[in-house]
Amino acid sequence: MNLRDLRYLVALADHKHFGRAAEASFVSQPTLSTQIRKLEEELGVALVERAPRKVMLTPAGRDIAERARRIVGEVEQMREAARRSRDPEAGTVRLGMFPTLGPYLLPHVVPRIRERFPKLELLLVEEKSDVLLSRLREGKLDAGLLALPIHDDQLHTEFLFEEPFLLAVPETHPLARRDQLALSDLADQRLLLLEDGHCLREQALDVCQLAGAGEMRDFQATSLETLRQMVAANVGVTLLPTLAVKPPVARSKDIHLLGFRDSHPSRRIAMVWRRSSAMGAFLERLAQVFRDLPPELFTPTSDLLPAKSPRATASKGKRA
């Protein structure tokens, strides 16, 4: 038994297809198939059920593939530990982010990472949170940026920042005449939300539950940009994270953004990695780059929110 054959088995478990597993392993299909058969002979048990159009692992195959995945991951950790001992700030880091964070955070942080770690190769992966967690546990990612809370004793979480939510409403919406909102002002609203699987959807539903608001049931967006366009088209209202309305994101003249004067709904973002990772010390330093981002990035500043109306200002003057 050798490490190469264990890699082939892991690839087959991932792809459920000899051709695709061979392509991912950079070998020919006959080579991969032959090595899997040799592994079966060595172990004395069938690992694979071979059908004309698909491949299924036997119960023993699934168990051994998971063990092989851990072994391959540990070997990668050994190699990474050796690389890091030679040059702690060089090498490759595979970092995952979810789609409602990555495009809006990366323009602010990637230049800082390149300046701080000029020899680092940063490979970025964008997926929904559950996929990122799965890949992190399997060793396919070194770290991920995820929203708290995360309940997994095998993972280390390093808090980075808190990002407030703003309410985005069409310019003709009654709420657009207000300067700020109380959470209770959402009680009779039906919010546009993302489709299932996005963590922002769950966060927005939590806010809806607190406010007594509901979801617009006949529409679910696939991206934050779709939500933004639907608000601009006067279809409804939604919650947007602060980074998603900060430059370099272009302002929309058809959307009004409103902050909250109470409860301040937000999401808390952390960097997450396996406690067993050989890269832990370096990832701590990488996390610090995110923590050192300017606080105003996560603050709904006055240039984002509507100015107070002259009528409201005059009224305050009369009361004074």
Salt bridges, closest charged atoms under 4 A:
ASP5 OD1 - ARG4 NE 3.29
ASP14 OD1 - ARG69 NH2 2.89
ASP14 OD2 - LYS140 NZ 3.38
GLU40 OE1 - ARG50 NH2 3.15
ASP63 OD2 - ARG67 NE 3.15
GLU66 OE2 - ARG69 NE 3.51
GLU76 OE2 - ARG7 NH2 2.94
GLU76 OE2 - ARG79 NH1 3.44
GLU80 OE1 - ARG83 NH2 2.43
GLU80 OE2 - ARG84 NE 2.46
ASP87 OD2 - LYS119 NZ 2.51
GLU89 OE2 - ARG116 NH1 3.16
GLU89 OE2 - ARG285 NE 3.74
GLU127 OE2 - ARG135 NH2 3.57
GLU138 OE1 - LYS140 NZ 3.24
ASP142 OD1 - ARG94 NH2 2.96
ASP152 OD2 - ARG137 NE 2.67
GLU158 OE1 - HIS156 NE2 2.71
GLU158 OE2 - ARG291 NH1 3.15
GLU163 OE1 - ARG267 NE 2.89
ASP185 OD2 - ARG178 NH1 3.01
GLU195 OE2 - LYS128 NZ 3.39
GLU195 OE2 - HIS198 NE2 3.99
ASP196 OD1 - ARG201 NE 2.86
GLU215 OE2 - ARG201 NH1 2.90
GLU215 OE1 - ARG217 NH1 3.38
GLU225 OE2 - ARG228 NH2 2.89
ASP254 OD1 - LYS253 NZ 3.50
GLU284 OE2 - HIS156 NE2 3.67
